[in-house]
Amino acid sequence: MKNAVLKRRYLALFLPWLSAERAKRDTEIVEPFALIEKRRGAMRVVAVSPEARVLGITPGLALADARALVPQLATLPHDPEADDALLEWLAQGCERYTPSVALDPPLGLVLDIAGCTHPYHGERGLKADLTARLTRLGLSANLACADTPEAARALAEFGGKDIRALPINALRVAPEVHVALRRAGLKTLGDLAVRPRAPLAARFGTDFPSLLARTLGEEDVHITPRRTPPPVLAELRFAEPIARTEAVLDTLGQLAAEVAITLAERSMGGRAFALSLFRSDGHVARLGIETGAPTRDPALLIRLFRERVDSLNDPLDPGFGYDMIRLGVFGLEQLGAAQLPLEGGTVNHEELGALIDRLGVRLGRHRLKRFVMGDSHIPEQAALALPVDAPKAPIAWPKPLSGEPPLRPLHLFDPPQQIDVMAEVPDGPPRRFRWRTKLHVVVRYEGPERISSEWWQRKKGYLPGQAGLTRDYYRVEDARGRRFWLFRHGLYGTEKANPDWYLHGLFA
């Protein structure tokens, strides 16, 4: 028996008064009013309030003409960035209903609600809950459900329940296409639906039949969510909002245990975890952590999220409380059962990983580096500071000889810092040098250690005069016991007439 394919259902929101209602929330403007901006050298109306629309003011009207119709018309400059920010904020809030939410600018959203309506006892309950929340925010919206995103958008914008009864303006095509369709006597989508598709494609382009099929609900092209849904998630809703941090962490423990069961069934672990806190007023707070190795340990997740909360610059503001909490898991990797040693007991190789996880939560994983040995004898390329999550290098660190002092300093300057050096002979060791305006007298030195350039890495191999400059390194100690690593860049007289000196590193 084949598994039944889940039928997709989409919910579209159309906010016809988004700009005006946003301006009314942000200012104390009085009705009627319009939002204006300069277009083609004249001030024109971009959006209007419902009261202004009743009085005959429409978008696109010149401001002078609008003032002639309604002398008492108030105006505000149009702010499209603020409208986009509000639409993005609403999209975040709509993720309480489904993790698949797509923006439909400038005035809409589309939600993929397949399998997400059971907490609300069906689509009607979900629409009622969403409408009530928007009303509390002072926003008006038209909602509609359909089998395709385009059909849901058309029904939300133009109203009605029969997609074929909608006007041809419900098709999102260029205005000249609408004009051509009306001239051909086609007024509704039903009129287009009965027409052969081949002539329509020849007249209006090959994409036109596909767009018509999607709008009629015959062909489904899924939406592209603004945020990739997690492969594993768990959520918990509350009849009464919670506000205490401890209550949030207790809920996190329940969600972590739930996702751990799902991950164990798949023999998987997560590398990234996202906690979404949905506030009752529509605001969404998000916290994320990453781990150095795949895990599904609830205790570890609670500890890391507690560290994350404690390290926030701006503490969480629960407002009137959170009425829903969701935990998503990203970056799934195979995580099998651990092999126990033959002599019994457990093997614990997680101390370093736990330390990296805690430091990453507090400081940010991008700030954690580890040294990796490189296959080069050039000092600044022999040891590289790579991200802590970078793949491990197969090269092993060389072991120093017993009792020998370190040949390389603990700190390298990248790039090396140029210094002024005085030597007894031009190709001899340094006797004194000036670094950062301070003079250092050399009392002991060791060297030179000669390092040539990597001529074998060049395409044409070694060429006289093009092989790069040789470095003569010296380990020196000044009168105050401080030790430095210096080098002369170029062989005196053969490679360079007056070689420069550089300070490359500091010994502890």
C-alpha positions in Angstrom: 0.0 0.0 0.0 1.5 3.3 -1.0 1.7 6.2 1.4 -0.9 9.0 0.7 0.7 12.2 -0.5 -0.1 15.1 1.7 -2.2 17.6 -0.2 -0.7 21.1 0.0 -2.9 24.0 1.3 -1.9 27.6 1.3 -3.2 30.6 3.3 -2.7 34.0 1.7 -2.9 37.4 3.6 -3.6 40.6 1.8 -3.2 43.8 3.8 -4.8 46.5 1.6 -4.3 49.3 4.2 -0.8 48.2 5.4 1.0 51.6 4.7 -1.8 53.7 6.1 -2.3 51.5 9.2 1.4 51.4 9.8 1.6 55.2 9.6 -1.4 55.6 11.9 0.3 53.3 14.5 3.6 55.2 14.3 2.2 58.8 14.3 -0.8 60.7 15.6 -2.1 61.8 12.2 -5.8 62.6 11.9 -8.2 61.2 9.3 -8.4 61.5 6.4 -4.8 61.3 5.3 -2.6 60.1 2.4 1.1 59.0 2.0 2.9 60.8 -0.7 6.2 60.8 -2.6 7.8 62.5 -5.5 7.2 60.8 -8.8 8.1 62.2 -12.3 8.7 65.6 -10.8 5.4 65.9 -8.9 4.1 64.9 -5.5 1.7 62.0 -5.9 -0.4 59.9 -3.6 1.0 56.4 -2.9 -1.3 55.1 -0.3 -4.5 56.4 1.5 -6.4 55.7 4.6 -9.9 54.1 4.3 -11.6 57.4 5.1 -9.7 59.2 2.3 -10.6 56.4 -0.1 -14.3 56.9 0.6 -13.8 60.6 -0.3 -12.4 59.7 -3.7 -8.7 59.9 -3.0 -6.9 57.1 -4.9 -3.2 56.1 -5.2 -1.5 57.7 -8.2 -3.5 60.9 -7.9 -1.5 64.2 -7.9 -1.4 65.8 -4.5 -2.7 69.1 -6.0 -5.8 67.2 -7.4 -6.2 65.4 -4.1 -6.2 68.6 -2.1 -8.7 70.1 -4.6 -11.1 67.2 -3.7 -10.4 67.2 0.0 -8.9 70.4 1.2 -8.5 69.1 4.8 -6.5 66.1 3.6 -3.5 65.4 5.9 -0.3 64.0 4.3 2.8 62.1 5.4 5.9 61.1 3.4 5.7 57.5 2.2 8.2 55.1 3.9 8.5 51.9 2.0 11.3 50.6 4.2 9.1 50.8 7.2 6.3 49.0 5.3 8.8 46.2 4.4 10.1 46.0 8.0 6.5 45.6 9.3 5.7 42.9 6.7 8.9 41.1 7.7 7.9 41.4 11.4 4.5 39.9 10.6 6.1 37.1 8.7 8.1 36.2 11.7 5.0 36.2 13.8 3.1 34.0 11.3 5.8 31.3 11.8 3.7 30.3 14.9 1.3 28.7 12.5 3.8 27.1 10.1 7.6 27.2 9.5 7.0 27.8 5.8 6.1 31.5 5.4 6.9 33.5 2.2 6.8 37.2 1.6 4.5 38.5 -1.1 5.5 42.2 -1.2 4.4 44.8 -1.0 1.1 43.9 0.8 1.0 40.2 1.4 2.2 36.9 2.9 1.7 33.3 1.9 1.7 30.4 4.4 2.0 26.7 3.6 -0.4 25.3 6.2 -0.5 21.7 5.1 -0.6 19.6 8.3 -0.6 22.7 10.5 -4.3 23.3 11.2 -5.0 20.7 13.8 -4.2 22.9 16.8 -6.9 25.3 15.6 -9.5 22.6 14.6 -9.2 23.3 10.9 -8.5 26.1 8.5 -11.4 28.2 9.8 -10.1 28.2 13.3 -6.6 29.1 12.1 -7.9 32.0 10.1 -10.0 33.2 13.0 -7.0 33.1 15.3 -4.8 35.0 12.8 -7.5 37.6 12.2 -7.9 38.2 15.9 -4.2 38.8 16.4 -4.0 41.2 13.4 -7.0 43.1 14.8 -5.3 43.5 18.1 -2.3 45.0 16.2 -4.6 47.5 14.4 -4.2 45.8 11.0 -6.8 44.8 8.5 -6.3 41.7 6.3 -8.2 39.6 3.8 -7.5 35.9 4.2 -8.1 33.1 1.8 -7.1 29.4 1.4 -6.5 27.5 -1.8 -4.6 24.5 -3.3 -1.9 26.8 -4.9 -0.2 30.0 -3.8 -1.4 32.0 -6.8 -5.0 30.9 -6.2 -4.8 31.9 -2.6 -3.3 35.3 -3.4 -6.0 36.0 -6.0 -8.9 35.1 -3.6 -7.4 37.1 -0.8 -6.9 40.2 -2.9 -10.1 40.2 -4.9 -12.4 38.3 -2.6 -15.0 35.7 -3.2 -14.8 31.9 -3.1 -14.9 30.9 -6.7 -11.6 31.4 -8.4 -13.2 31.3 -11.9 -15.5 34.2 -11.1 -12.5 36.6 -10.4 -11.7 39.3 -12.9 -8.7 38.9 -15.2 -6.9 41.5 -13.1 -6.3 38.7 -10.6 -3.6 37.4 -13.0 -0.3 38.9 -12.1 0.7 40.0 -15.6 1.6 43.3 -17.2 -1.2 45.9 -17.5 -1.1 45.7 -21.3 -1.9 42.0 -21.2 -5.0 42.9 -19.1 -6.0 45.4 -21.8 -5.5 42.9 -24.6 -7.6 40.3 -22.8 -10.4 42.7 -22.2 -10.4 43.8 -25.8 -10.7 40.1 -26.8 -13.9 39.9 -24.7 -12.4 37.9 -21.8 -13.5 39.4 -18.5 -13.1 36.6 -15.9 -10.6 33.8 -15.2 -13.5 31.4 -16.1 -13.5 32.9 -19.6 -9.8 32.2 -19.9 -10.1 28.7 -18.4 -12.2 27.4 -21.3 -9.9 28.7 -24.0 -7.2 26.5 -25.6 -3.8 27.1 -24.0 -1.7 27.0 -27.2 -3.1 30.2 -28.7 -2.7 31.9 -25.4 0.9 30.9 -25.2 1.5 32.1 -28.8 -0.1 35.5 -28.0 1.1 36.2 -24.5 4.2 34.1 -24.1 5.0 30.5 -23.0 4.8 31.3 -19.3 1.2 32.5 -19.6 -0.5 29.1 -19.6 1.5 27.9 -16.6 0.6 31.1 -14.6 -3.1 30.6 -15.5 -3.0 27.0 -14.4 -1.4 27.9 -11.1 -4.0 30.7 -10.5 -6.8 28.3 -11.3 -5.5 25.8 -8.8 -4.6 23.2 -11.4 -0.8 23.3 -11.0 1.1 23.7 -7.7 4.5 25.3 -7.5 5.5 25.4 -3.9 6.4 28.6 -2.2 10.0 29.4 -1.2 10.0 30.0 2.5 11.9 33.1 3.8 13.5 30.8 6.4 14.4 27.2 5.7 12.3 25.0 7.9 14.3 22.7 10.2 14.3 19.0 9.4 13.4 18.2 13.0 11.3 20.5 15.2 9.2 20.3 18.3 6.8 23.0 19.7 4.7 23.6 22.8 1.7 26.0 23.1 0.4 27.4 26.3 -3.1 28.3 27.3 -1.6 31.0 29.6 1.6 32.8 28.5 4.7 32.1 30.5 7.3 34.9 31.4 9.9 33.4 33.8 13.2 32.3 32.4 13.1 29.1 34.5 9.8 28.2 33.0 11.2 28.7 29.5 14.2 26.5 30.3 11.8 23.8 31.7 9.9 23.9 28.5 13.2 23.7 26.6 13.9 20.5 28.5 10.7 18.9 27.3 11.3 20.0 23.7 14.9 18.7 23.8 13.7 15.4 25.1 11.1 15.2 22.3 13.6 16.0 19.5 16.1 13.6 21.1 13.7 10.7 20.6 13.2 11.7 16.9 16.9 12.0 16.3 17.6 8.6 18.0 15.1 7.0 15.8 17.0 8.3 12.8 20.5 7.6 14.4 21.2 11.3 13.9 22.5 14.2 15.9 22.2 17.9 15.5 25.0 20.5 15.1 22.8 23.6 15.3 19.7 24.3 17.4 17.3 27.3 17.2 14.9 28.3 19.9 12.0 30.5 18.9 10.0 32.3 21.6 6.7 33.5 20.3 5.4 36.4 22.4 1.6 37.0 22.8 1.9 40.4 21.1 3.4 38.9 17.9 7.1 39.5 18.6 9.4 36.5 18.1 12.7 36.2 20.0 15.3 33.7 18.6 18.3 32.1 20.2 20.7 29.8 18.5 23.6 27.6 19.5 26.0 25.4 17.7 27.9 22.3 18.9 31.4 21.0 17.9 30.0 17.5 17.4 26.6 16.1 16.6 24.5 15.7 19.7 21.0 14.9 21.0 21.8 15.2 24.7 19.0 17.3 26.3 21.1 18.2 29.4 23.8 19.6 27.1 21.3 21.7 25.2 19.8 23.1 28.3 23.3 24.1 29.7 24.3 25.7 26.4 21.1 27.7 26.0 21.4 28.8 29.6 24.9 30.1 28.8 23.4 31.8 25.7 20.8 33.5 27.7 23.3 34.7 30.4 25.6 36.1 27.7 22.9 38.2 26.0 23.7 42.0 25.8 20.0 42.7 25.9 18.1 40.4 28.3 15.0 38.6 27.0 11.9 40.8 27.3 8.9 38.4 27.7 6.4 41.3 27.7 3.1 39.8 28.5 4.6 36.3 28.1 5.3 33.6 25.6 2.4 31.6 24.4 4.4 29.2 22.2 8.0 27.9 22.1 9.6 26.0 19.2 12.9 24.1 19.1 14.4 23.4 15.6 17.4 21.2 14.8 19.7 21.9 11.8 22.9 20.3 10.5 21.9 16.7 11.0 24.8 14.2 11.0 25.0 10.5 11.7 25.4 9.7 15.4 25.5 6.0 16.3 25.9 4.3 19.6 29.2 4.7 21.4 31.5 1.6 21.7 32.4 0.8 25.3 36.0 -0.4 26.1 36.5 -4.1 26.7 37.6 -3.5 30.3 34.3 -1.8 31.1 33.4 1.7 32.0 32.9 4.5 29.6 35.1 6.5 27.2 34.8 10.2 27.6 36.2 12.2 24.7 33.8 15.1 25.0 35.6 17.4 27.5 37.2 19.4 24.7 34.0 19.5 22.7 32.0 20.7 25.7 34.6 23.4 26.4 34.5 24.6 22.7 30.7 24.6 22.8 30.6 26.7 26.0 33.2 29.2 24.7 31.4 29.4 21.4 28.1 30.2 23.1 29.7 32.9 25.2 32.1 34.4 22.7 30.8 33.3 19.3 32.2 30.3 17.4 33.8 32.6 14.7 36.2 33.9 17.4 37.5 30.4 18.3 40.6 29.4 16.4 43.0 26.4 16.5 46.5 26.1 15.2 47.0 23.7 12.3 50.3 22.7 10.9 51.0 23.5 7.3 53.2 21.8 4.8 55.7 24.6 4.5 59.0 25.7 6.0 58.1 29.4 5.6 57.3 30.4 9.2 54.1 32.3 8.6 52.7 29.4 6.5 53.9 26.6 8.8 51.2 27.2 11.4 47.8 28.5 10.5 45.0 29.8 12.8 41.9 28.2 11.3 38.3 28.2 12.6 37.7 25.6 15.3 35.3 23.7 13.1 37.8 23.4 10.2 38.7 19.8 9.1 41.8 18.6 11.0 45.1 18.5 9.1 46.8 15.2 8.6 50.2 16.6 9.4 51.5 15.9 12.9 53.3 18.6 15.0 57.1 18.0 15.2 58.4 17.1 18.6 61.1 19.3 20.0 64.3 17.8 21.2 64.5 17.1 24.9 66.2 20.0 26.7 66.4 22.2 23.6 65.0 25.7 23.7 62.1 26.3 21.3 63.2 27.2 17.7 60.1 29.1 16.9 58.4 31.9 19.0 55.0 31.6 20.5 53.7 34.7 18.8 54.2 35.6 15.2 53.5 39.0 13.6 51.5 38.8 10.4 52.9 40.6 8.5 56.4 40.9 10.0 57.2 44.4 11.4 60.0 46.3 9.8 62.7 47.5 12.2 66.0 49.5 12.1 69.0 47.4 12.8 72.7 48.1 13.4 75.2 45.4 12.8 79.0 45.3 13.0 79.3 44.1 9.4 76.6 44.3 6.7 76.0 40.5 6.6 76.6 39.9 10.3 74.2 39.5 13.3 72.3 42.4 14.8 73.9 44.4 17.6 71.1 46.7 18.4 67.7 47.4 16.8 64.8 49.9 17.2 61.3 48.7 17.4 58.2 50.9 18.1 60.5 53.8 18.9 62.4 51.9 21.6 66.1 50.9 21.3 67.0 47.3 22.2 70.7 46.3 22.8 71.4 42.7 21.8 73.5 40.8 24.4 73.1 37.3 23.0 72.2 35.9 19.6 71.9 32.6 17.8 71.9 32.1 14.1 71.6 32.7 11.3 69.0 30.1 10.3 68.8 30.5 6.5 65.4 29.9 4.9 65.1 30.3 1.1 62.0 31.0 -0.8 59.9 28.1 -2.2 61.2 28.2 -5.7 59.9 24.7 -6.4 56.4 25.9 -6.0 56.8 28.2 -9.1 55.6 27.0 -12.4 59.0 27.4 -14.1 61.0 26.3 -11.1 64.2 28.1 -10.1 65.2 31.1 -12.2 68.2 33.4 -11.2 66.9 36.7 -10.0 63.3 35.5 -9.8 63.5 33.0 -6.9 62.6 35.4 -4.2 64.7 36.7 -1.3 66.4 34.6 1.2 65.8 35.1 4.9 68.5 34.9 7.6 66.8 34.4 11.0 68.4 35.3 14.4 67.1 34.5 17.9 68.3 37.4 20.0 68.0 38.5 23.6 68.3 42.1 24.7 69.7 43.6 27.9 66.4 43.2 29.8 66.1 39.5 29.0 63.5 39.8 26.3 63.8 37.5 23.3 63.0 38.3 19.7 63.0 36.6 16.4 64.5 38.8 13.6 65.4 38.2 10.0 67.4 39.9 7.3 65.4 39.9 4.0 67.8 39.2 1.2 71.5 38.2 1.0 73.8 41.2 1.2 75.4 42.1 -2.1 74.0 39.2 -4.2 70.2 39.5 -3.8 69.9 43.0 -2.5 72.3 45.9 -2.0 70.9 47.0 1.4 68.6 44.3 2.8 65.8 45.3 5.2 65.3 43.8 8.7 62.1 42.6 10.2 60.8 41.5 13.6 58.8 38.3 13.0 58.0 37.0 16.5 58.3 37.1 20.2 59.5 34.4 22.6 57.8 34.0 25.9 
